[in-house]
Amino acid sequence: MSIEAHSLYKKFGAYTALDGVDLNVPQGKLVAVLGPSGSGKTTLLRIIAGLEFADPGSGRVLFHGDDVTDLPAGKRRVGFVFQHYALFRHMSVFENVAFGLRVRRRRDRPSREAIAERAHRLLELVQLDGLAGRFPSQLSGGERQRVALARALAVEPKVLLLDEPFGALDARVRKDLRRWLRRFHDEIQLTTIFVTHDQEEALEIADEVVIMNKAHVEQVGTPQQVYDRPASPFVYQFLGNVNVLRAPALAGARRRGGPAEDPNTEGQIYVRPHDIEVSPHDAGGSGLSAIVRHIHAAGPHARLLLEQVQTREQVEVEISRSELADLDLGVNDLVRLRLRQSHSFDEDYAI
C-alpha cells in the first residue's frame, strides 16, 4: 500500500510543527523520516496514522490512492509503535501481543491456536520468548519496546509506522533488532515509515530517507544519495561528521577543471573526516599545513584533531590504524592535508 501526503500544515498554538510538507512512500518500501528533535517528523507520522489531523483546510493523506484524510486511526489499518511503549499494564507480555487479534470481529478472528502460535513466534523474533508470562512492570524499557513492536506486527497491518522504536534499547540489541526489521520487511514487503533521529540507523535500514528540519522536508533520496550529494548545508552537517572550512583557507587550490582559486573567495567548504588525506609535511608540497593536536586511536579507525597553520581552524580527520602506524605521528607534528572530496554548494574544490 502506497502512502501520500500533500501540503500538510500543523500548528500547536504559535508553534508550527509542519509547514506544507509533502511525502510519497511507494508500496512495499521502508522509508526513514530523519531529523533533529522538533523538526516535525513525529507529527507527520501521527497525521498519517490518524492520531492527529492537519490544520483545517490543509492537506490530504492518501493510502494507495484512497483519501483517508478524515478517517480516524481505527479505520486506517495501520500498525503503530510508539516511542513510549503504550502497553497494557494489567496484561501479560503474551496477552499484549495477542490483544489486537483477540478483539477482532468473530468472522475475522483467527483461532485460539493460531493466535497463540503467532504471538509466540513474534516474541521469539524480538528475543522475548521466555518472558511471555511477565507483566510490563517486570520488564526493562528495551524489553517493553520489543513487546510493542511485536504487538503492532501481530495484526498484520497494511502499513507499519514506527516512532523511534529502538530508542530505549542498548546498542547491541538495537543493532540486532534493526537488522531483523530489515529482513522482516524484505520478507513481507510491508510499507513502513520509520521515524528516527539516529543517522546510522536510517542510512543502514531504509530504502529511502526523508530528512526534515524546522517543519520542512530538506531532502528525499536513497541513503547513498543523501549522504554523497546532500542538498543543503544542514543535510551535510546532520548526516555524520563534517569539517566546515572557510574558503580563503584554500587559496591556491584548484577548482576541478577550473582556474586557480581566488584568495579572496568567500564562503565555506564542507569535507568529511574520511575524505582527507594526511601525509608528512613537505615545505614545497601542495595542500594545507596543519599541526596534530590530538590522536584518538581506540577503535577500528584513528581520529586526528588538527589545527590549520594559516587559519587556526580545527580539522577532524579519520584514517585507518595502519595509516597512522605508517605515518608514525605524534602530537605537535606538522603534516600536509589534501581533500579527496569536498563541496561548497556553489563549486567543488580539490587540493
C-alpha positions as CSV (number, residue, x, y, z in Angstrom):
1,M,0.0,0.0,0.0
2,S,1.5,3.4,-1.0
3,I,1.2,6.4,1.2
4,E,1.0,10.0,0.0
5,A,0.8,13.2,2.0
6,H,0.2,16.6,0.3
7,S,0.7,20.1,1.7
8,L,0.3,19.2,5.3
9,Y,0.2,22.1,7.8
10,K,0.0,21.7,11.5
11,K,0.3,24.3,14.3
12,F,0.1,23.8,18.0
13,G,-0.7,27.3,19.2
14,A,2.0,29.6,17.9
15,Y,4.3,26.7,17.2
16,T,4.5,25.4,13.6
17,A,5.1,21.7,13.5
18,L,4.5,21.1,9.8
19,D,4.7,23.8,7.1
20,G,3.5,22.5,3.8
21,V,5.0,19.0,4.0
22,D,4.7,16.5,1.1
23,L,5.6,12.8,1.3
24,N,5.4,9.9,-1.1
25,V,6.1,6.4,0.1
26,P,5.9,3.8,-2.7
27,Q,4.2,0.5,-2.0
28,G,6.4,-2.0,-0.1
29,K,9.2,0.4,0.7
30,L,10.8,1.1,4.1
31,V,11.2,4.9,4.4
32,A,13.1,6.6,7.2
33,V,12.0,10.1,8.3
34,L,15.1,11.5,9.8
35,G,15.6,14.8,11.6
36,P,16.5,16.5,14.9
37,S,14.1,16.9,17.8
38,G,11.4,19.4,16.9
39,S,11.7,19.0,13.2
40,G,8.1,17.7,12.8
41,K,8.8,14.1,12.0
42,T,6.6,12.6,14.8
43,T,3.8,15.0,14.0
44,L,3.9,13.9,10.4
45,L,3.8,10.2,11.4
46,R,0.8,10.8,13.7
47,I,-1.1,12.6,11.0
48,I,-0.5,9.6,8.6
49,A,-1.7,7.3,11.4
50,G,-4.9,9.3,12.1
51,L,-3.8,10.1,15.6
52,E,-3.5,13.8,14.7
53,F,-5.2,15.8,11.9
54,A,-3.7,18.5,9.8
55,D,-5.0,22.0,10.3
56,P,-8.5,22.5,8.8
57,G,-8.5,23.1,5.1
58,S,-4.9,21.9,4.6
59,G,-3.5,18.9,3.0
60,R,-4.6,15.3,2.2
61,V,-3.4,11.8,3.2
62,L,-3.9,9.0,0.7
63,F,-3.5,5.3,1.2
64,H,-3.0,3.6,-2.2
65,G,-4.9,6.5,-3.9
66,D,-7.8,6.4,-1.4
67,D,-8.3,9.6,0.6
68,V,-8.1,8.8,4.3
69,T,-7.6,12.4,5.5
70,D,-10.7,12.4,7.7
71,L,-10.7,8.8,8.8
72,P,-9.8,8.0,12.4
73,A,-6.9,5.8,13.3
74,G,-9.1,2.7,13.9
75,K,-10.2,2.7,10.3
76,R,-6.8,3.1,8.6
77,R,-5.5,-0.4,9.5
78,V,-2.0,0.8,10.5
79,G,0.4,-0.8,13.0
80,F,1.9,1.9,15.2
81,V,4.8,1.5,17.6
82,F,5.0,4.4,20.0
83,Q,8.2,5.9,21.4
84,H,7.0,5.2,25.0
85,Y,5.6,1.7,24.7
86,A,1.9,2.3,25.5
87,L,1.5,-1.3,26.7
88,F,-1.5,-2.6,28.8
89,R,0.0,-2.8,32.3
90,H,-2.6,-5.3,33.6
91,M,-1.9,-7.8,30.7
92,S,1.0,-10.2,30.4
93,V,3.5,-9.9,27.6
94,F,1.7,-12.7,25.7
95,E,-1.7,-11.0,26.1
96,N,-0.4,-7.7,25.0
97,V,0.9,-9.2,21.7
98,A,-2.3,-11.2,21.2
99,F,-4.7,-8.4,22.1
100,G,-5.2,-7.0,18.6
101,L,-6.1,-10.4,17.2
102,R,-8.5,-11.3,20.0
103,V,-10.6,-8.1,19.7
104,R,-11.3,-8.6,16.0
105,R,-14.8,-9.3,14.9
106,R,-15.6,-13.0,15.2
107,R,-15.6,-13.6,11.5
108,D,-12.1,-12.1,11.1
109,R,-10.7,-13.5,14.3
110,P,-8.1,-16.4,14.0
111,S,-8.5,-19.5,16.1
112,R,-7.1,-19.5,19.6
113,E,-4.3,-21.8,18.5
114,A,-3.4,-19.6,15.5
115,I,-3.3,-16.5,17.8
116,A,-1.1,-18.3,20.3
117,E,1.3,-19.5,17.5
118,R,1.6,-16.1,16.0
119,A,2.2,-14.4,19.4
120,H,4.9,-16.8,20.4
121,R,6.6,-16.6,17.0
122,L,6.8,-12.8,17.2
123,L,8.0,-12.9,20.8
124,E,10.8,-15.3,19.7
125,L,11.7,-12.9,16.8
126,V,12.0,-10.0,19.2
127,Q,14.0,-12.1,21.7
128,L,11.4,-12.3,24.4
129,D,10.0,-15.8,24.0
130,G,11.0,-16.7,27.6
131,L,9.1,-13.7,29.1
132,A,5.6,-14.4,27.8
133,G,4.0,-14.7,31.2
134,R,5.6,-11.5,32.7
135,F,3.9,-8.1,33.0
136,P,5.2,-4.8,31.6
137,S,6.3,-3.6,35.1
138,Q,8.6,-6.6,35.3
139,L,10.4,-5.7,32.0
140,S,13.2,-3.3,31.2
141,G,12.5,-0.4,28.9
142,G,14.1,-2.1,26.0
143,E,12.0,-5.2,26.6
144,R,8.8,-3.2,26.7
145,Q,9.6,-1.6,23.4
146,R,10.1,-5.0,21.8
147,V,6.7,-6.1,23.1
148,A,5.2,-3.0,21.5
149,L,6.8,-3.9,18.2
150,A,5.6,-7.5,18.3
151,R,2.1,-6.2,19.2
152,A,2.0,-3.9,16.2
153,L,3.1,-6.7,13.9
154,A,0.7,-9.3,15.3
155,V,-2.4,-7.8,13.5
156,E,-0.7,-7.9,10.1
157,P,-1.2,-4.3,9.3
158,K,-1.1,-2.9,5.8
159,V,1.1,-0.1,6.9
160,L,3.6,-0.1,9.7
161,L,4.5,3.2,11.4
162,L,7.4,3.3,13.9
163,D,8.2,6.3,16.1
164,E,11.8,5.8,17.3
165,P,11.0,2.2,18.3
166,F,14.6,1.3,19.3
167,G,15.4,4.4,21.3
168,A,15.3,2.7,24.7
169,L,17.4,-0.3,23.7
170,D,21.1,-0.9,24.4
171,A,23.4,-0.7,21.4
172,R,23.8,-4.4,20.8
173,V,20.0,-5.2,20.9
174,R,19.2,-2.1,18.9
175,K,21.6,-3.2,16.1
176,D,20.2,-6.8,16.1
177,L,16.6,-5.6,16.0
178,R,17.0,-3.1,13.2
179,R,18.7,-5.8,11.1
180,W,15.8,-8.1,12.0
181,L,13.4,-5.4,10.9
182,R,15.1,-5.0,7.6
183,R,15.0,-8.8,7.0
184,F,11.3,-8.9,8.1
185,H,10.5,-6.1,5.8
186,D,12.2,-7.7,2.8
187,E,10.2,-10.9,3.5
188,I,6.7,-9.4,3.7
189,Q,7.2,-6.1,1.7
190,L,5.1,-4.2,4.2
191,T,5.0,-0.4,3.5
192,T,6.9,1.1,6.5
193,I,7.7,4.6,7.8
194,F,10.4,4.7,10.4
195,V,10.9,7.9,12.4
196,T,14.4,8.3,14.0
197,H,17.0,10.9,14.9
198,D,19.7,8.3,14.5
199,Q,21.5,8.9,11.2
200,E,23.3,5.5,11.2
201,E,20.0,3.7,11.8
202,A,18.3,5.5,8.9
203,L,21.1,5.0,6.5
204,E,21.5,1.3,7.3
205,I,18.0,0.0,7.0
206,A,16.0,2.4,4.8
207,D,15.2,2.2,1.1
208,E,14.7,5.9,1.1
209,V,15.4,8.7,3.6
210,V,13.3,11.8,4.2
211,I,15.3,14.5,6.0
212,M,13.3,17.1,7.9
213,N,14.3,20.3,9.6
214,K,12.2,23.1,11.2
215,A,8.8,21.8,9.9
216,H,10.1,21.3,6.3
217,V,11.5,18.5,4.2
218,E,15.1,19.3,3.3
219,Q,15.8,16.3,1.0
220,V,14.5,13.0,-0.1
221,G,16.7,10.3,-1.6
222,T,18.3,6.9,-1.2
223,P,20.8,6.6,1.7
224,Q,23.7,6.9,-0.7
225,Q,22.2,10.0,-2.5
226,V,21.5,12.0,0.7
227,Y,25.0,11.1,2.1
228,D,27.0,11.6,-1.0
229,R,25.0,14.5,-2.5
230,P,23.5,16.5,0.3
231,A,21.1,19.2,-0.9
232,S,21.9,21.8,1.8
233,P,24.5,22.6,4.5
234,F,22.1,21.4,7.1
235,V,21.9,17.9,5.5
236,Y,25.7,17.8,5.1
237,Q,26.2,18.5,8.8
238,F,23.4,16.4,10.1
239,L,24.5,13.2,8.3
240,G,27.7,12.4,10.1
241,N,30.8,14.4,11.0
242,V,31.9,17.1,8.6
243,N,34.5,19.8,8.7
244,V,33.4,23.3,7.7
245,L,36.3,25.3,6.4
246,R,36.5,28.9,5.3
247,A,37.1,29.2,1.5
248,P,40.0,31.7,1.9
249,A,41.9,29.0,3.7
250,L,42.1,27.1,0.4
251,A,43.7,29.9,-1.5
252,G,45.8,28.4,-4.3
253,A,43.6,25.4,-4.5
254,R,42.4,24.3,-8.0
255,R,38.8,24.0,-8.9
256,R,38.1,20.7,-10.6
257,G,38.6,21.5,-14.3
258,G,38.8,25.3,-13.5
259,P,41.3,28.1,-12.8
260,A,43.2,28.7,-9.6
261,E,41.0,29.7,-6.7
262,D,40.8,33.4,-5.9
263,P,42.4,34.1,-2.5
264,N,39.6,36.5,-1.7
265,T,36.8,33.9,-2.3
266,E,34.2,33.9,0.4
267,G,32.1,31.0,1.6
268,Q,32.6,27.7,3.2
269,I,33.9,24.3,2.1
270,Y,32.4,21.1,3.5
271,V,34.6,17.9,3.8
272,R,34.1,14.7,5.8
273,P,36.9,13.5,8.0
274,H,37.4,10.3,6.0
275,D,37.8,12.3,2.8
276,I,41.0,14.0,4.0
277,E,44.4,12.5,3.2
278,V,47.3,13.0,5.6
279,S,50.9,12.9,4.6
280,P,54.3,14.0,6.0
281,H,54.9,17.7,5.7
282,D,56.9,18.9,2.7
283,A,57.8,22.5,2.6
284,G,57.4,22.6,-1.2
285,G,54.3,20.3,-1.4
286,S,50.7,21.2,-2.1
287,G,47.9,21.0,0.4
288,L,47.1,22.5,3.8
289,S,49.7,22.7,6.5
290,A,48.4,21.5,9.8
291,I,49.6,20.6,13.3
292,V,48.5,17.4,15.1
293,R,46.8,18.4,18.4
294,H,45.2,15.1,19.5
295,I,45.2,11.4,18.4
296,H,42.5,9.0,19.4
297,A,43.5,5.5,18.3
298,A,40.9,3.3,20.1
299,G,38.5,1.5,17.8
300,P,38.8,0.4,14.2
301,H,39.9,3.8,12.9
302,A,42.1,6.6,14.2
303,R,40.7,10.1,14.7
304,L,43.0,13.0,14.5
305,L,42.3,16.6,15.6
306,L,44.5,19.0,13.7
307,E,44.9,22.8,13.6
308,Q,45.4,24.6,10.3
309,V,48.6,26.7,10.4
310,Q,47.1,29.5,8.3
311,T,43.7,30.0,9.9
312,R,44.0,28.1,13.2
313,E,40.7,26.3,12.3
314,Q,40.4,22.8,13.8
315,V,40.1,19.9,11.3
316,E,39.0,16.4,12.2
317,V,40.5,13.6,10.2
318,E,39.7,9.8,10.2
319,I,42.3,7.4,8.9
320,S,43.0,3.6,9.3
321,R,45.1,2.3,12.2
322,S,47.6,1.1,9.6
323,E,47.9,4.5,8.1
324,L,48.5,6.0,11.5
325,A,51.3,3.5,12.2
326,D,52.9,4.2,8.8
327,L,52.9,7.9,9.4
328,D,54.3,7.5,12.9
329,L,52.6,10.7,14.1
330,G,52.8,12.4,17.4
331,V,51.2,15.4,19.0
332,N,52.5,18.7,17.6
333,D,53.8,17.1,14.4
334,L,53.4,19.1,11.2
335,V,51.6,17.4,8.3
336,R,50.0,18.1,4.9
337,L,46.3,17.7,4.2
338,R,44.7,17.0,0.9
339,L,41.0,16.9,0.3
340,R,39.9,13.9,-1.7
341,Q,36.3,15.2,-2.0
342,S,34.7,18.4,-0.8
343,H,31.8,20.6,-1.6
344,S,30.9,24.3,-1.4
345,F,27.2,24.3,-2.6
346,D,28.5,26.6,-5.4
347,E,31.6,24.8,-6.6
348,D,33.5,21.6,-5.9
349,Y,37.1,22.0,-4.7
350,A,40.1,19.8,-4.5
351,I,43.6,20.4,-3.2
